[in-house]
Amino acid sequence: MTTANNLPQDRYKAVWLIFFVLGLGTLLPWNFFMTATQYFTSRLKEPAMSKDAQNETRTDTRSVLQSKFNNVMTLCAMVPLLIFTCLNSFLHQRIPQKLRISGSLSVILVVFLITAVLVKVDMEPLPFFTITMIKIVCINSFGAILQGSLFGIAGLLPASYTTPIMSGQGFAGTFAAASMICAIASGADIGDSSFGYFIIACVVIILAIVSYFALPRMEFYKFYADSRSLKPGNNEENMVDLLNKESSEEKSATVNLTDEEVSHSSSVLTIFKKIWVMALSVCFVFTITIGVFPAVTVDVQPYAEDEEFKKYFIPVFCFLLFNLMDWAGRSLTAKCTWPGKNSIWLPVLVLLRVVFVPLFVLCNVQPRNNLGVVFAHDAWYIVFMILFSFSNGYLASLCMCFGPKKVSQHEAETAGAIMAFFLSLGLALGAALSFGFRAMI
């Protein structure tokens, strides 16, 4: 008999590490595409452009495809992410979990292999732009299914097991940004460095696939996953032990559910009513984040005149700094969960993040036609980026942890899928707003 004193332990933190690797796999594809902007825009140069213009990374003589790349890329990523996360929220019970997760990872792996091969293939700018956007649509469509499924199964485990997913996602951006900086520092031809860059992504996706197939072999994971099929009566004590952190009322309600009540349990709308504050909060967090990052932040010009500093300014202080602080914020929730899941301060702090829109818009974003520059010095941009990225990681992670824990155990997977949908809705709204934020400058 399993009791509270001898519940299976996560030996060597193996399940925690697997969720970390899977979290890494969900956002690594998008981050590798996003941080490879220099490579993609270099492939979009118009043949008629002068050699001097081609050597400029930021100039008013950029082609139409180059100037629109970041906005269109973000839109092509976030809209499919929203659509497929929505589909996953309603269809996850009809498609086997194994097919959803392993199938999505396999498709993403194929897309990266194609991307690596295309590095060595000469193409005209327009076809290359079109194929790149199709690949971005593809990886984010299957990435949405992967992310929603992953948060769903994490909802079956203790609340702390959402943290490695969020932490892995945060590390994905850090890993991609660090890889990009190493590629710049190597001085290698952009084609050769990009080829190696995408091959590294393939290796990580393969690692995620292997990790997922190892997950069902873990006793700790099997215990919580199998808890959904526990029947009342002889297994009542097991269920009570499993839910020992819930309130006595929630325990009683869960224990007394019959098989028929579980199978016909709360609808998606009923579950949403229990978690709507968390769902809308995580949506707003990412609406603000994607609204300005990277569409606005990537065009900030350094105040310093040093050429070496200029070369590394955006890679280090936009991409790397954002991802490091975002990762730190996500990881902190393993030790600190203030404010609590019922505190009014959580949605208040989320709403306060809207201040970052004018702060970044008034930095030295170039080119600009309407607003003046208020925060010209680089220090302002760096401080804003630290606060912006840390708050994004911390508040988003809190919302994703709390959402599935506001419902009963048998509703946790659906709640996790709903939370993933609203996360994606925030990303899509942010992508749409990014056009307006950039245009107002």
N, C-alpha and C positions, 0 to 999 in steps of 0.2 A: 504494500500500500504506500502511495506517495503522500507524504505530509509536508507541512511547511518547513520542517526541519531537514528533510532530505530531498528537496526538489533538485532536479538535474542541474548541474553547474555548467557554465560555458567554459569548458576546459581550454586553457591557453588563449582565451578570448577568440577562439576560432570563428564562432558565428559572428561576433562583432567585426572581425577582420573581413569576413566574407561580405557582410553588408557594406563595409567601407569600400571594398573593391567594386561591388556592384553599383554603389553610389557614384564612384569614380567613373564607371562605365556609362552612366546615364548622361552626364554632362561633358565628358571628355570630347566626344565628337563635335558638339557645338563650339566648345572652347577652342579646339584646334582650328576649326574653320574661321572663327572670329579673330583669333590672334594671328592668323596667317594673312591678314589684310594686305601687307606689303607684297607678298607673293602674288595674290590674286589681282591686285591693282596693277602690278607690273606686267601682267599678262593682258591687261585691257588697254594698253597704250595704243593710240591711233598711229598707224604707219606713217602718216604725214607729219607727225609731231617732230620737232627738232630734237637733235641729240641732247642739247642742254636741257630741254624741257623734259625729256625722258628720264634724265638723271635726278630730277627734282621729285622728292617724295610728297611735298605739299606746295601746290602752286595754283594760281588762278587759271593756268593753261591746261588743267586736267581735262580729259575727255568727259563726255556726258556719262559714259558707263563707269568711269572711275569716280566721279563726283557723287553718283547715286548708289554706288556699291553698298556702302554701310547700311543705308536706310532700307534698300530693297532686300539685302541679305537678312536683316533683322525681321522684316515683315514676312519673308518667305520661311523663316524659321518659326516664328511665334504663332502664325495663323494655323498651320498644320498641327503644331503642338497643341493648340487649343481644341481643334476639331477632333483629333484622335484621342486626346485625354477625355473628352466628353463621351466619345464612343466607348472608351474603355470603362468609364464609370457605369455605363448601363449594360455592357456586354461581357464584363469580366467573368460573370458566373457561367456564361455559355461557351467560353473558349478556355480550354485547359491552361492553367498557370504555366506549366512547363513549355507549352507551345508559345505563349505570349512572350515569355522572358527569353528563352533560348532562341526562338525564331527572330525576335527583334535584334538581339545581339549579333546573330549571324548575318542579317541584312546589313547592319551598320558596318560590320567587318568587310563585307563585299564592297560597299560604297567607298571605304577608305582604301582598299586595294586598287579600285578603279582610279581614285584620286591620285594615288602614288604613281600609277602607270601614266596618267595624263600629264604628269610633270614633264615627262620625256617626249611628249607628243606636241608638235607645233600646231596651233589652231588660230583662226582669226578671232579678234576680240568678241564679236557678237555671239558666235556659236559657243565660245568658251564661257562667256557670261551666262548664257542660257543653260548649258550643261551644269555649271556650278550651282545655279539656283535650283535646278531639279534635284541635284544631290543634297542640297541643304533641306529642301522640302522632304526628301526621303528620310534622311537621318533624324529629322525632328518628328516626323510622323511615327516612326518606329520607336524613337526615343521617348515619345509620349506614352506609348503602350508600356514600354519598359518601366518608366518612372511611376506610372499609376499602379502597375502590378507590384512593383517593389514596395511602395508605401503601403499598399494593401496588405501584403504579407507581414510587413514590419508592425502593422497595427495589431497583429495577433500576439506579438511578443511584448515584454515589459516596455514601458515608455522610453527607457534609455536606448532602445535599439532603433529608434528613428534617428538618433544623433549620429551614428556612424554613416548613415546614408547622406545626411546633410553635410557632414564633415567630408565625406568622400567627394561629394559634388563641389564643395569649396576647394578641395585640393586639386580637382580637375583643372580649374582655372589657373591655379598657382603653377601646376605642372606644365600646362601649355604655355604660360607666359615665360617661365624659366627656360623652356626649350627654345622659344623664339629668341630670347636674349642671347642664349648660347650660340644660336645660328648666326645672329648678327656679329657677335664677338669673334666667331671663327674666321670671318673674312672670306668664307667660301662662296662660290657662285650661288646665287639665289635658287637656281634650279636644283643643284646638288643638295644644298642644305634643306630645301623643302621636301625633297624625296625622302631623306632620312627622317625628317620631321613627321611625315605621314606614316612611315613604316613603324615608328615608335608607337603611334596611335594604334596600329594594327596589333602590335604585341600586347598592349594593355587590354584591348577588347578580347583577345584570345584568353588572357588571364581571367577576365571577368566571366567568360563562358565556362572555363574550368572550375572557377569558384562556385558558380551557381550549381553545377552538377555535383559538387561536393556537399552542398548545403543539406540535402535530405538525409545524408549519412550521419549528421550530427544529432546526438541524443537530445541535447538541449533544445534544438529547433523542433525535432519531432514531437517532443512533449507538448509544446505550445501549439503547434500546428494541428496535432491530433485532438486537442482539447475541444475543438468545435464539434466533434462527434460524440463527446461524453453525454451519456444519458442520465437523467435524474434518477434518484433512488440509490443503487449500489455505488454510483460514481459521484454522489453528491459531495462527499468530503473532498474528493480530488478537485472538483470545480471550485469549492470554497477556498481551498488552499491556493489554487491558481489565481484567484481574484482577491487575494488577501490585502491588496492595497486599495480596493474599492470600498465604498461605503457599505454598511450592512444592508441598506435597502437595495442597492444595486446587486449585491451578492444574492439576496433572496429572490429578486426578480429573475436573475439569470438561472439559478438553480431550479426554479419551479417551471421553467419553460419546457413544454413537451416538444418532441421532434417535429410535430406538425406546426406548432407555434414558431419554432425556429425557422422552418423552411418557408413559412409565410410571414416572417417577421417584418418589422418596420420597412416601409417603402423608402425610396431615396429621399422623397420630400420630407417624410417624418424625421429621418436621420439629419437632414439638412437643418431642420428647425432647432435641433439640439446643438449644432456646431456652426451656426451661421455667423456668429461674431468672429470665430477663428478663420472661417472660410473667407469672409470679406476682408479681414485684416491681412491675410497672406496675399490676397489679390491686390490690395492697395500697395503693399510693400513692393511688389514686383512691377506694378504699373509705374511707380515713380522711378524705380531703378532702371528699367529698360527704356523709359522715356528719355533719359539723358545719357545712359551708358550702353553702347559706345558712341551713339550717333552725335552727341554734343561733346562729350569729354575727349574723344579721340582727335578733335580738331583744335584743341587748346595749344597755342604756341608758347614756348618757353620765353621768359623774360630775359634770362641770361644769354649772353652772346657766344659763349664757348661752343664750338662746333661739335665737339665730342659729347658735351652735355645734351645738345639738341638731338643728336642721333639716338640717345638712350632715353630721352625724356618721356615720350609716350609709352614705349615698352615697359619702362620701370615704374613710372609714377601714375600711369593710367591702368595698364593691364596687371602688372605684377603686384603693385600696392593694393589695388582693388581686391584681387583674389586672395592675397595674404590676409588682409584684414577681414574679408568676408569669411574666410576659413576660420580665422580666430573667433569671430562672432558665433559661427555655427558650433564650433567645438566647445565654447564656453558653456553652452547649455547642458553639457554633461555634468558640470559642477554647480551651476547656478541656474535656477529657473524663476527668477524674479522678473516681472511681476507674475503672480499665479494665474492659473487658467480662468479664474472667475473675477480677476481684478480689472477695474475700469482703466487702470494705467496702461495696460497692454494696447488696447485700441487707441488710446490717446497718444502714446508714443509713436504708434504706426502713422497716425494722421499728421503728426508734427514733421514727418519726413518730407512733406510737400515743400518745405523751405529750401530743399536742395535744388529744386528746379531753377528759381531765380539766382541762387548762389553760383551755379555752374554756368548759366546763361550769361552772367555778368563777368565771368572770367575772360581771359584773352583768347576767345574762340575766333578763329580766322578761317576763311574770309567772313566779314560781317557787313551788313548794309543798313541795319536799323538802329539797334541799341548800342550805346557806348560801353567801353570797358571800365568796370569799377574795381575789380580785383585783378590787377595786372601782374602783381608779383607772384612768382612760382610758389612761395610759401602758402599763400591763400589756397591755391588749387590743391596742394598736398594735404593741408589740414582738412579741407572740405572732403577730399577723397577718403581720408582715414575714417572720418565720422560717418560718411555716406555708406561705405562698404561694410564697416563693422556693424552698424545698425541694421543693414540689410541682412547680413548673415544671422545675427543674434535674434532679431524679431521674427524673421521668417522661420527659423528653426524652432523657436518657441511655439509658434502657431501650428506648425506641422506636428510637433510632439503632442500638443494639448488636444488637437482635433479628435483623433481616434479615442482618446481617453475620456471624452465627455459622453460616450455612449457605452452600451453594454458590449460584452466580449464578442457575441455573435454578430454585432453590427460594425465591429471595428474595421473589417476589410473594406466594406462599402464606404465607411466614413473616410478611410485613408484614400480611396479612389476619388471621393468628392473633394477632399482637400487638394489632391493633385490636380483636379480639374480647375479649381479656383486659382491655384498657383499659375497654371497655364493661361487662364483667362487674364490674369494680371500681366503676364508676359506679352500676350497679344495686344491688350489695350495699350501697354507701354510702347510697343512697336508702332502702333498707329499714331500715338501722340508724338512720337519722336520726330515725325515729319513736321508737325506744327512747332515743336520746340526749336528745331533747327531753322525753320523758316522765319521765326520771329527775330532771330539774331541778324 
